[in-house]
Amino acid sequence: MMKKIFPYIVIILSLSLIVIGSCSKEEITVYELTSDVFPAEGGAVSPSHGTFDEGEQVTVSAISSTGYYFKNWSGNISGTNNPNTFTINSDTKVIAIFAEDDEDGDGVSDTMDECPNTPSGENVNAEGCAESQNDSDGDSVSDDVDLCPDTPDGESVDLDGCSDSQKDTDDDGVTDELDECPETQDGLTVDDNGCADNQKDSDNDGVNDDDDLCLGTPTGETVDANGCSNSQNDTDGDGVTDDIDQCPNTPSGESVDAQGCSDSQIDTDNDGVTDDKDQCPNTPSGEGVNSNGCSLSQNDTDLDGVLDNLDQCPGTPSGETVDAVGCSDSQKDSDGDGVTDNIDQCPGTQSGETVDVNGCSESQKDSDGDGVTDDLDTCPDTPSGELVDADGCSDSQKDTDGDGVNDDVDICPNTPSGELVNSVGCSSSQYDSDNDGVADNIDQCPGTPSGESVDAIGCSDSQKDTDGDGVTDDIDLCPGTSSGEVVDADGCPLSPIYLDANGVTIKCYEWANVGDTGEINGITYTIVDESMLEQMIDNGEDVTRICTTKVTNMRRMFVDISSFNQPIGNWDVSNVTNMQTMFGSATSFNQDIGNWDVSNVTNMEYMFINATSFNQDLASWNVVNIYFCDGFFSITPQWTLPKPNFINCSPY
């Protein structure tokens, strides 16, 4: 059976009751039959019109045009019988619906189908072609079996539609057209030419790269089983290759020179002691040495760096620094105070002064480290790091104003004598807790933020709200606000009407009242409710300068007002729930209302019925809550732009 294709063709029949009188005693009632088709080119009805007596059997037939088939009856009769016989008992309207032919049933009408005879059940594109009928890359393999779409022009392909530039037979990541080493084993890494190490001998030494421990062998050199030549081997692991190593078998871990020799393998001064043990290198030729490789002219018994024949202080302890005659500080007492220089913390003690174990006399000590010697310091035990006066006293040791708080914590110096102070040395006449310049006893605004100017009672602008509008004076751009007025964050009276973020819709706040006005971009708008709006429409007034936020029902708002065509795209309909027949027979209306927020509307039945001028894009409308939309755009043949996408009801 042929598949049905829409749009439908509707035939509308209207019947008018005709009552025919006669001179006889009985009146015969006659009814009229009329017809129409949709679309007009889809077919015809026979008979298309006529008059019939009441109770008469009437038979009508739908006759399809070429390329169309009869779908069903509508109007005052229904069903799919063709012809259709019924008893006429009133004026009768008949609607015949036709649809375009689709011979192969692929959802594309025969007049648009570029691929007739599509196999049943296959998905097709807009031209009616399935993948089994297409060859997108022109390689002679249809898309439904082509494993390699987009084959470059002119390349030969296999039965799967794949050319060498699209295949990688050995799965090594290099296509067959570039692969110099086909049949690479699974899992091996290859180079740009598709070759793995077990397929290459990069240095041509006869050992494959995967076995070659010495890649890059110089040409012509003989290698071992690991692919290494003498110039690449280092048998003793000393960092010098065998071809230039003059000291083979260097002990592991020893440092070597350029010839591969370590200190344990050479005797630079030829004194019979290898360099690793020779403590006296460069022994003069012919001199006898001890086991350390030192001759008599090189010996320093106490190892202080001064030869024994010049050393005035033999037996210098190991590691101590000595002077030119071989004496260290532990062997000298330069100031003759009985304490050797290495422990004398006070060198240069005056002759005759008594010193302690550290070599210091009273004139040389500063026990508390305040920079004043003990013989002059009147404040011993000054805490470390504190500055002191000439007597060795710091602020933590002094109380200049005698208030019982030492100077180092006293933030109120010169407290009048006899006044009680707090822990920081301040009396009542001196304390200002928030540092605003106003003493605490008269400060009515404690806790003033740092740096803010205050008035005589210690209050800054950030602490005052002079006009009582809830916005402090420091940020209030509109001082003197009248009591009870609603203000914005700047303290200025808030307009009850505002422009939505979309830049189009005029809205008003919940607290605003019907009849309130507000100005936006130099235009004054008035807040209306449903009754005010209906009265304005009935009076033919301008309804473009109003706020409709408080309107919830727009049912039949413009019904039969054929002259209305005001630009009302700025209306706020976000609270409206019913738009049934809103523009019914408003035959002049054709304004952009695409920005309307209809998300709360539930009923749009016959909203635009017979709105014969309307043609606007309403695809962006949120109609998720619409459950009643029958006849939404009935009798709007000129409406070609996109319509809302209803998901809960049918607009037909």
C-alpha positions as CSV (number, residue, x, y, z in Angstrom):
1,M,0.0,0.0,0.0
2,M,1.3,3.5,-0.8
3,K,2.6,5.5,2.1
4,K,0.7,8.7,2.9
5,I,2.5,12.1,2.6
6,F,1.3,15.3,4.1
7,P,0.4,18.2,3.8
8,Y,-3.3,17.3,3.7
9,I,-5.9,18.5,1.3
10,V,-9.1,19.6,3.0
11,I,-12.4,20.1,1.4
12,I,-14.9,22.2,3.3
13,L,-18.5,22.0,2.6
14,S,-21.0,24.4,4.1
15,L,-24.6,23.8,4.1
16,S,-27.4,26.3,4.5
17,L,-30.8,25.3,5.6
18,I,-33.3,25.9,2.9
19,V,-36.9,25.7,3.9
20,I,-39.2,25.5,0.9
21,G,-42.8,26.4,1.4
22,S,-45.7,25.2,-0.8
23,C,-49.3,25.7,-1.0
24,S,-49.9,22.2,0.2
25,K,-50.7,21.2,3.7
26,E,-47.2,19.6,4.3
27,E,-43.9,21.5,4.0
28,I,-40.9,19.7,2.5
29,T,-37.6,20.5,4.2
30,V,-34.6,20.8,1.8
31,Y,-30.9,20.9,2.9
32,E,-27.9,22.1,1.0
33,L,-24.7,20.2,0.4
34,T,-21.4,22.1,-0.3
35,S,-17.8,20.9,-0.7
36,D,-14.2,22.0,-0.8
37,V,-10.8,20.2,-1.0
38,F,-7.4,20.6,0.7
39,P,-5.0,21.1,-0.9
40,A,-6.9,22.4,-3.9
41,E,-4.7,20.5,-6.3
42,G,-5.3,17.2,-4.5
43,G,-8.6,16.2,-6.1
44,A,-12.3,16.8,-6.2
45,V,-15.6,15.8,-4.6
46,S,-18.6,14.5,-6.6
47,P,-21.2,15.8,-6.3
48,S,-19.5,19.0,-5.2
49,H,-22.8,20.6,-4.1
50,G,-26.6,20.3,-4.3
51,T,-29.9,20.3,-2.4
52,F,-31.6,17.2,-1.0
53,D,-34.8,16.5,0.8
54,E,-34.6,15.8,4.5
55,G,-33.9,12.0,5.2
56,E,-32.6,11.4,1.6
57,Q,-29.6,9.1,1.2
58,V,-26.6,11.1,-0.2
59,T,-23.5,9.5,-1.7
60,V,-20.3,11.6,-2.1
61,S,-17.1,10.4,-3.8
62,A,-13.5,11.7,-3.4
63,I,-11.6,11.7,-6.7
64,S,-7.8,12.0,-6.4
65,S,-5.6,14.0,-8.7
66,T,-2.5,12.4,-10.3
67,G,0.2,12.1,-7.6
68,Y,-2.3,12.1,-4.7
69,Y,-4.5,9.6,-2.8
70,F,-7.7,10.0,-0.7
71,K,-6.9,10.0,3.1
72,N,-10.2,10.6,5.0
73,W,-13.4,12.6,5.3
74,S,-13.8,15.5,7.7
75,G,-16.3,18.3,8.4
76,N,-19.9,17.0,9.2
77,I,-18.9,13.4,8.1
78,S,-15.9,11.3,9.0
79,G,-14.2,8.0,8.1
80,T,-12.3,6.6,5.1
81,N,-15.1,5.0,3.1
82,N,-15.0,6.2,-0.5
83,P,-17.7,6.7,-1.7
84,N,-19.4,7.6,1.5
85,T,-23.2,7.4,1.9
86,F,-25.1,9.2,4.6
87,T,-28.6,10.4,5.5
88,I,-29.0,14.2,5.2
89,N,-30.9,15.8,8.1
90,S,-29.3,19.2,8.1
91,D,-27.2,21.5,6.0
92,T,-23.9,19.6,5.7
93,K,-20.3,20.6,5.4
94,V,-17.9,18.0,3.9
95,I,-14.1,18.0,4.1
96,A,-12.1,15.6,1.9
97,I,-8.4,15.2,2.8
98,F,-5.8,14.1,0.3
99,A,-2.0,13.4,0.6
100,E,0.9,13.1,-1.9
101,D,2.0,9.7,-3.2
102,D,5.2,8.0,-1.8
103,E,5.7,4.9,-4.0
104,D,8.6,3.4,-2.1
105,G,7.3,4.4,1.4
106,D,10.6,6.1,2.5
107,G,8.9,9.3,3.8
108,V,9.9,11.4,0.7
109,S,7.2,12.2,-1.8
110,D,7.7,10.8,-5.3
111,T,8.0,14.3,-6.7
112,M,11.1,15.0,-4.5
113,D,12.5,11.4,-4.4
114,E,15.9,11.2,-6.3
115,C,16.2,7.5,-5.4
116,P,13.0,5.6,-6.2
117,N,12.6,2.0,-5.0
118,T,14.5,2.5,-1.7
119,P,14.6,-0.9,0.1
120,S,11.9,-1.1,2.8
121,G,13.0,0.0,6.3
122,E,16.2,1.9,5.3
123,N,16.7,5.4,6.5
124,V,17.0,8.1,3.8
125,N,18.3,11.6,3.4
126,A,16.3,14.7,2.3
127,E,16.5,13.5,-1.3
128,G,15.1,10.1,-0.5
129,C,18.4,8.2,-0.8
130,A,19.6,5.4,1.6
131,E,23.2,4.6,2.2
132,S,22.8,1.5,0.0
133,Q,22.0,3.8,-2.9
134,N,24.8,6.4,-2.2
135,D,28.5,6.3,-3.0
136,S,29.7,9.5,-1.3
137,D,33.4,9.2,-2.2
138,G,32.8,7.9,-5.7
139,D,34.9,4.8,-5.2
140,S,32.2,2.4,-6.7
141,V,31.5,0.9,-3.2
142,S,28.2,2.0,-1.7
143,D,28.2,3.8,1.6
144,D,26.5,1.0,3.5
145,V,29.4,-1.4,2.9
146,D,32.2,1.2,2.5
147,L,34.6,0.8,5.5
148,C,36.7,3.7,4.3
149,P,34.6,6.8,3.5
150,D,36.3,9.8,1.9
151,T,38.6,7.8,-0.4
152,P,40.8,10.3,-2.3
153,D,39.8,10.7,-5.9
154,G,41.4,8.3,-8.3
155,E,42.7,5.7,-5.8
156,S,42.0,2.1,-6.3
157,V,40.1,0.4,-3.5
158,D,39.4,-3.2,-2.3
159,L,35.9,-4.8,-1.8
160,D,35.6,-2.8,1.5
161,G,36.1,0.5,-0.3
162,C,39.7,1.1,1.1
163,S,42.7,2.3,-0.8
164,D,46.4,1.7,0.3
165,S,46.4,5.3,1.7
166,Q,43.6,4.2,4.0
167,K,44.8,0.7,5.0
168,D,47.4,-0.4,7.6
169,T,47.6,-4.2,6.9
170,D,50.1,-5.0,9.7
171,D,48.5,-2.5,12.2
172,D,51.8,-0.7,12.8
173,G,50.4,2.8,12.5
174,V,51.9,3.4,9.0
175,T,49.6,3.1,6.0
176,D,50.4,0.5,3.3
177,E,51.4,3.2,0.7
178,L,54.2,4.4,3.0
179,D,55.2,1.1,4.8
180,E,58.7,-0.1,3.8
181,C,58.4,-3.0,6.2
182,P,55.1,-4.9,5.7
183,E,54.2,-7.7,8.0
184,T,55.6,-6.0,11.2
185,Q,54.8,-8.2,14.2
186,D,52.0,-7.1,16.6
187,G,53.0,-4.8,19.4
188,L,56.4,-3.6,17.9
189,T,57.2,0.1,17.7
190,V,58.0,1.3,14.2
191,D,59.6,4.4,12.6
192,D,58.0,6.7,10.0
193,N,58.7,4.1,7.3
194,G,56.8,1.4,9.2
195,C,59.9,-0.6,10.3
196,A,60.5,-2.1,13.8
197,D,64.0,-2.5,15.3
198,N,64.0,-6.3,14.4
199,Q,63.6,-5.3,10.8
200,K,66.4,-2.7,10.7
201,D,70.2,-2.6,11.0
202,S,70.7,1.2,11.2
203,D,74.5,1.1,11.4
204,N,75.0,-1.8,8.9
205,D,77.2,-3.7,11.3
206,G,75.4,-7.0,10.8
207,V,73.5,-6.9,14.1
208,N,69.7,-6.0,14.0
209,D,68.8,-2.9,16.0
210,D,66.7,-4.8,18.5
211,D,69.8,-6.9,19.4
212,D,72.4,-4.1,18.9
213,L,73.7,-2.7,22.2
214,C,75.9,-0.2,20.3
215,L,73.9,1.6,17.7
216,G,75.8,3.9,15.4
217,T,79.0,1.8,15.0
218,P,81.5,3.6,12.7
219,T,81.6,2.2,9.2
220,G,84.1,-0.7,8.8
221,E,84.8,-1.4,12.5
222,T,84.5,-5.1,13.6
223,V,81.9,-5.7,16.2
224,D,81.1,-8.5,18.8
225,A,77.8,-10.4,19.1
226,N,76.2,-7.3,20.8
227,G,77.1,-5.1,17.8
228,C,79.9,-3.2,19.7
229,S,83.4,-2.4,18.3
230,N,86.5,-1.5,20.5
231,S,85.7,2.2,20.0
232,Q,82.3,1.5,21.7
233,N,83.4,-1.0,24.4
234,D,84.8,-0.1,27.8
235,T,85.7,-3.4,29.3
236,D,86.8,-2.2,32.7
237,G,84.0,0.4,32.9
238,D,86.3,3.4,33.6
239,G,84.8,5.7,31.0
240,V,87.7,5.3,28.5
241,T,87.0,3.0,25.5
242,D,89.2,0.0,25.0
243,D,90.9,1.4,21.8
244,I,92.6,4.2,23.7
245,D,92.8,2.7,27.3
246,Q,96.5,2.4,28.4
247,C,95.5,0.9,31.7
248,P,93.2,-2.0,31.3
249,N,91.6,-3.6,34.3
250,T,91.2,-0.4,36.3
251,P,89.6,-1.3,39.7
252,S,85.9,-0.5,39.8
253,G,84.9,3.0,40.9
254,E,88.4,4.6,40.5
255,S,88.7,7.9,38.6
256,V,91.0,7.8,35.5
257,D,92.8,10.2,33.3
258,A,92.4,10.6,29.5
259,Q,94.5,7.4,29.0
260,G,92.3,5.3,31.3
261,C,94.7,5.2,34.2
262,S,93.8,5.7,37.9
263,D,96.1,6.9,40.7
264,S,96.5,3.3,41.8
265,Q,98.0,2.5,38.4
266,I,100.6,5.4,38.1
267,D,103.6,6.8,40.0
268,T,104.0,10.3,38.7
269,D,107.2,11.3,40.6
270,N,108.7,7.8,40.2
271,D,109.5,7.5,43.9
272,G,108.2,4.0,44.1
273,V,104.9,4.9,45.8
274,T,101.7,5.0,43.6
275,D,99.9,8.3,43.4
276,D,96.9,7.0,45.4
277,K,99.2,6.5,48.4
278,D,101.8,9.2,47.8
279,Q,101.3,12.1,50.3
280,C,104.3,14.0,48.9
281,P,104.0,14.3,45.1
282,N,106.9,15.7,43.1
283,T,109.6,14.2,45.4
284,P,113.0,15.4,44.1
285,S,114.6,12.8,42.0
286,G,116.9,10.4,43.9
287,E,115.6,11.3,47.4
288,G,114.6,8.3,49.6
289,V,111.0,8.4,50.8
290,N,109.0,6.7,53.6
291,S,105.9,4.6,53.1
292,N,103.9,7.8,52.5
293,G,106.2,8.8,49.6
294,C,107.8,11.7,51.6
295,S,111.5,12.6,51.7
296,L,113.1,14.4,54.6
297,S,112.8,17.7,52.8
298,Q,109.1,17.1,52.5
299,N,108.3,15.9,56.1
300,D,106.0,17.8,58.5
301,T,105.6,15.6,61.6
302,D,102.7,17.4,63.1
303,L,101.2,18.1,59.7
304,D,100.6,21.8,60.4
305,G,102.1,22.9,57.1
306,V,105.4,24.1,58.6
307,L,108.4,21.9,57.9
308,D,110.0,20.4,61.0
309,N,113.2,22.4,60.7
310,L,111.2,25.7,60.9
311,D,108.4,24.6,63.4
312,Q,108.7,26.5,66.8
313,C,105.6,24.7,68.2
314,P,106.0,21.0,67.5
315,G,103.0,18.8,68.3
316,T,100.4,21.2,67.0
317,P,96.9,19.5,67.5
318,S,95.6,18.2,64.2
319,G,93.5,20.6,62.1
320,E,94.6,23.8,63.9
321,T,95.7,26.8,61.9
322,V,99.3,27.9,62.6
323,D,101.3,31.0,61.9
324,A,104.6,31.2,60.0
325,V,106.6,29.6,62.9
326,G,104.1,26.7,63.2
327,C,102.2,27.9,66.3
328,S,98.4,27.7,66.6
329,D,96.1,29.8,68.9
330,S,96.0,27.0,71.4
331,Q,99.7,27.3,71.8
332,K,99.9,31.1,72.2
333,D,98.7,33.7,74.8
334,S,99.2,37.1,73.0
335,D,98.0,39.4,75.8
336,G,99.7,37.5,78.6
337,D,96.5,37.1,80.7
338,G,97.0,33.4,81.3
339,V,94.3,32.4,78.8
340,T,95.4,30.9,75.5
341,D,94.3,32.8,72.4
342,N,91.9,30.0,71.2
343,I,89.6,30.4,74.2
344,D,90.3,34.1,75.0
345,Q,87.1,36.0,74.3
346,C,88.6,39.3,75.2
347,P,92.0,39.8,73.4
348,G,94.1,42.8,74.3
349,T,93.3,42.8,78.1
350,Q,95.2,45.6,79.8
351,S,98.2,44.4,81.7
352,G,97.4,43.7,85.4
353,E,93.6,43.3,85.0
354,T,92.0,40.2,86.5
355,V,90.1,38.1,84.0
356,D,87.6,35.3,84.1
357,V,88.0,31.8,82.5
358,N,87.1,33.5,79.1
359,G,89.9,36.0,79.4
360,C,87.7,39.0,80.1
361,S,88.0,41.7,82.7
362,E,85.0,43.8,84.0
363,S,85.9,46.6,81.5
364,Q,85.6,44.2,78.7
365,K,82.3,42.4,79.6
366,D,78.6,43.3,78.7
367,S,76.7,40.6,80.5
368,D,73.2,41.5,79.1
369,G,74.6,42.3,75.6
370,D,73.0,45.7,75.4
371,G,76.2,47.6,74.3
372,V,76.9,49.1,77.7
373,T,79.8,47.5,79.7
374,D,79.0,46.0,83.1
375,D,81.0,48.7,84.9
376,L,78.6,51.4,83.5
377,D,75.3,49.5,83.2
378,T,72.6,50.6,85.8
379,C,70.0,48.2,84.3
380,P,71.5,44.7,84.3
381,D,69.7,41.9,82.6
382,T,68.3,44.0,79.7
383,P,66.2,41.6,77.5
384,S,68.0,40.6,74.3
385,G,67.6,42.9,71.3
386,E,66.1,45.9,73.2
387,L,67.6,49.4,72.6
388,V,69.0,51.1,75.7
389,D,70.1,54.6,76.8
390,A,73.5,55.6,78.0
391,D,72.8,54.0,81.4
392,G,72.0,50.6,79.8
393,C,68.2,50.8,80.3
394,S,65.6,49.9,77.7
395,D,61.9,51.0,77.6
396,S,60.8,47.8,79.2
397,Q,62.9,48.7,82.2
398,K,61.7,52.4,82.5
399,D,58.4,54.1,83.4
400,T,58.9,57.7,82.5
401,D,55.5,59.1,83.5
402,G,55.3,57.0,86.7
403,D,51.9,55.5,85.9
404,G,52.9,51.9,86.6
405,V,53.1,50.9,82.9
406,N,56.6,50.5,81.4
407,D,57.4,52.7,78.5
408,D,57.5,49.8,76.0
409,V,53.8,49.2,76.3
410,D,52.6,52.7,77.3
411,I,50.7,54.1,74.4
412,C,49.7,57.2,76.4
413,P,53.0,58.8,77.6
414,N,52.8,61.8,79.9
415,T,49.7,60.6,81.8
416,P,48.7,63.3,84.3
417,S,50.0,62.4,87.8
418,G,47.6,60.5,89.9
419,E,45.2,59.3,87.1
420,L,44.4,55.6,86.9
421,V,45.4,53.9,83.7
422,N,44.5,50.7,81.8
423,S,46.9,48.0,80.8
424,V,48.3,50.1,77.9
425,G,49.0,53.1,80.1
426,C,46.0,55.3,79.2
427,S,43.7,57.1,81.6
428,S,40.0,57.8,80.8
429,S,40.9,61.3,79.5
430,Q,43.4,59.8,77.1
431,Y,41.6,56.7,75.6
432,D,40.0,56.5,72.2
433,S,39.2,52.8,71.5
434,D,38.4,53.2,67.8
435,N,41.0,55.8,67.1
436,D,38.5,58.2,65.6
437,G,39.7,61.3,67.6
438,V,36.7,61.3,69.9
439,A,37.2,60.1,73.5
440,D,35.2,57.0,74.5
441,N,33.1,58.9,77.1
442,I,31.4,61.0,74.3
443,D,31.7,58.6,71.4
444,Q,28.2,57.5,70.3
445,C,29.5,55.3,67.5
446,P,32.2,52.9,68.8
447,G,34.0,50.7,66.4
448,T,34.4,53.4,63.6
449,P,36.3,51.8,60.7
450,S,39.9,53.0,60.5
451,G,40.6,56.2,58.6
452,E,36.9,57.4,58.4
453,S,36.1,61.0,59.4
454,V,33.6,61.4,62.2
455,D,31.4,64.1,63.6
456,A,31.5,65.6,67.1
457,I,29.9,62.5,68.6
458,G,32.3,60.1,66.9
459,C,30.1,58.8,64.0
460,S,31.2,58.4,60.4
461,D,29.0,58.4,57.3
462,S,29.2,54.6,57.2
463,Q,27.6,54.5,60.6
464,K,24.8,56.9,60.0
465,D,21.5,56.6,58.1
466,T,20.1,60.2,58.3
467,D,17.0,59.6,56.2
468,G,16.2,56.2,57.7
469,D,15.9,54.4,54.3
470,G,18.2,51.5,55.3
471,V,21.2,52.8,53.2
472,T,24.1,54.4,55.2
473,D,25.0,58.0,54.4
474,D,28.4,57.1,52.8
475,I,26.7,55.2,49.9
476,D,23.3,57.0,49.8
477,L,23.1,58.9,46.5
478,C,19.7,60.2,47.4
479,P,19.7,61.8,50.9
480,G,16.4,63.0,52.3
481,T,14.3,60.0,51.1
482,S,10.7,60.3,52.3
483,S,9.7,57.9,55.1
484,G,8.4,54.5,53.8
485,E,9.7,54.8,50.2
486,V,11.3,51.7,48.7
487,V,14.8,52.4,47.6
488,D,17.5,50.7,45.6
489,A,21.1,49.9,46.7
490,D,22.1,53.5,46.2
491,G,19.3,54.8,48.5
492,C,17.2,56.2,45.6
493,P,13.4,55.7,45.2
494,L,12.9,52.6,43.1
495,S,10.7,52.8,40.0
496,P,7.9,50.2,40.1
497,I,8.5,49.5,36.4
498,Y,11.7,48.2,34.8
499,L,13.1,46.8,31.5
500,D,13.8,43.1,31.4
501,A,17.3,41.7,30.7
502,N,16.2,40.9,27.2
503,G,16.0,44.6,26.4
504,V,12.4,44.3,25.2
505,T,9.9,43.3,27.9
506,I,8.4,45.9,30.2
507,K,7.9,44.4,33.8
508,C,6.8,45.7,37.2
509,Y,7.8,44.7,40.7
510,E,5.5,42.5,42.9
511,W,5.2,45.3,45.4
512,A,4.0,47.7,42.7
513,N,0.3,48.7,42.5
514,V,-2.1,48.8,39.6
515,G,-2.2,52.3,38.3
516,D,1.4,53.1,39.3
517,T,3.6,54.6,36.5
518,G,7.3,54.5,35.7
519,E,9.6,55.9,33.0
520,I,11.9,53.8,30.8
521,N,14.0,55.5,28.1
522,G,11.8,58.6,28.3
523,I,8.5,56.8,27.9
524,T,6.0,56.6,30.7
525,Y,4.3,53.2,31.3
526,T,1.2,52.4,33.5
527,I,0.6,49.2,35.4
528,V,-2.7,47.6,34.4
529,D,-4.8,44.6,35.5
530,E,-7.1,42.5,33.3
531,S,-10.2,44.8,33.7
532,M,-8.2,48.0,32.9
533,L,-6.6,46.3,29.9
534,E,-9.9,45.1,28.5
535,Q,-11.4,48.6,28.9
536,M,-8.4,50.2,27.1
537,I,-8.8,47.7,24.2
538,D,-12.6,48.3,24.0
539,N,-11.9,52.0,23.8
540,G,-9.3,51.6,21.1
541,E,-6.6,53.1,23.3
542,D,-2.8,52.8,23.0
543,V,-1.8,49.6,24.8
544,T,1.9,49.7,23.9
545,R,2.8,51.8,27.0
546,I,1.6,49.6,29.7
547,C,3.0,47.0,32.1
548,T,0.9,43.7,32.0
549,T,2.8,41.8,34.7
550,K,-0.3,41.6,36.9
551,V,-2.5,40.2,34.1
552,T,-3.1,36.4,34.4
553,N,-5.9,35.8,31.8
554,M,-5.9,36.9,28.2
555,R,-8.6,34.6,26.9
556,R,-10.5,36.2,23.9
557,M,-8.6,39.5,24.5
558,F,-8.7,40.6,20.9
559,V,-11.3,38.3,19.5
560,D,-13.1,39.9,16.4
561,I,-11.2,43.2,16.7
562,S,-10.2,43.2,13.1
563,S,-8.5,46.6,13.1
564,F,-6.0,45.9,16.0
565,N,-2.4,45.8,15.0
566,Q,-0.4,47.6,17.7
567,P,3.2,46.6,18.5
568,I,2.7,44.7,21.8
569,G,5.9,42.7,21.7
570,N,7.0,44.4,24.9
571,W,4.1,42.9,27.0
572,D,5.0,40.8,30.0
573,V,2.8,37.7,29.8
574,S,5.0,35.6,32.2
575,N,2.0,35.3,34.7
576,V,-0.7,34.5,32.0
577,T,-2.1,31.0,32.1
578,N,-5.0,31.2,29.5
579,M,-4.6,32.6,25.9
580,Q,-7.6,30.7,24.4
581,T,-8.8,32.4,21.2
582,M,-6.7,35.5,22.1
583,F,-6.3,36.7,18.5
584,G,-9.4,35.0,17.1
585,S,-10.4,36.8,13.9
586,A,-8.0,39.7,14.7
587,T,-7.5,39.8,10.9
588,S,-5.1,42.8,10.9
589,F,-2.7,41.8,13.6
590,N,0.8,40.9,12.5
591,Q,3.4,42.1,15.1
592,D,6.6,40.5,16.4
593,I,5.7,38.8,19.8
594,G,8.6,36.3,19.7
595,N,10.0,37.6,23.0
596,W,6.9,36.7,25.0
597,D,7.5,34.4,28.0
598,V,4.6,32.0,27.7
599,S,6.1,29.4,30.0
600,N,3.1,29.5,32.5
601,V,0.4,29.3,29.8
602,T,-1.6,26.0,29.8
603,N,-4.3,26.8,27.2
604,M,-3.7,28.1,23.6
605,E,-6.7,26.6,21.9
606,Y,-7.6,28.5,18.7
607,M,-5.3,31.3,19.7
608,F,-4.8,32.6,16.2
609,I,-7.8,31.1,14.5
610,N,-8.7,33.3,11.4
611,A,-5.9,35.8,12.2
612,T,-5.4,36.0,8.5
613,S,-2.5,38.6,8.5
614,F,-0.3,37.0,11.1
615,N,3.1,35.7,10.0
616,Q,5.8,35.8,12.7
617,D,8.5,33.4,14.0
618,L,7.3,31.9,17.3
619,A,9.8,29.0,17.3
620,S,11.5,30.3,20.5
621,W,8.3,30.1,22.6
622,N,8.5,27.8,25.7
623,V,5.3,25.8,25.4
624,V,6.3,22.9,27.7
625,N,3.2,23.6,29.9
626,I,0.7,23.8,27.1
627,Y,-1.8,20.9,27.2
628,F,-4.6,22.5,25.1
629,C,-3.7,23.8,21.7
630,D,-6.3,22.5,19.2
631,G,-6.8,24.7,16.2
632,F,-3.9,26.9,17.4
633,F,-3.2,28.3,13.9
634,S,-6.5,27.3,12.1
635,I,-7.3,29.4,9.0
636,T,-3.9,31.2,8.8
637,P,-2.8,30.3,5.3
638,Q,-0.3,33.1,5.1
639,W,1.6,32.0,8.3
640,T,4.8,30.5,6.8
641,L,7.4,31.4,9.5
642,P,8.2,28.8,12.2
643,K,5.6,28.0,14.9
644,P,6.0,26.8,18.5
645,N,7.0,23.2,19.0
646,F,4.1,21.7,21.0
647,I,5.0,18.4,22.8
648,N,1.8,17.8,24.9
649,C,-0.9,18.5,22.3
650,S,-1.6,18.8,18.6
651,P,-2.2,22.4,17.2
652,Y,-4.2,21.0,14.2
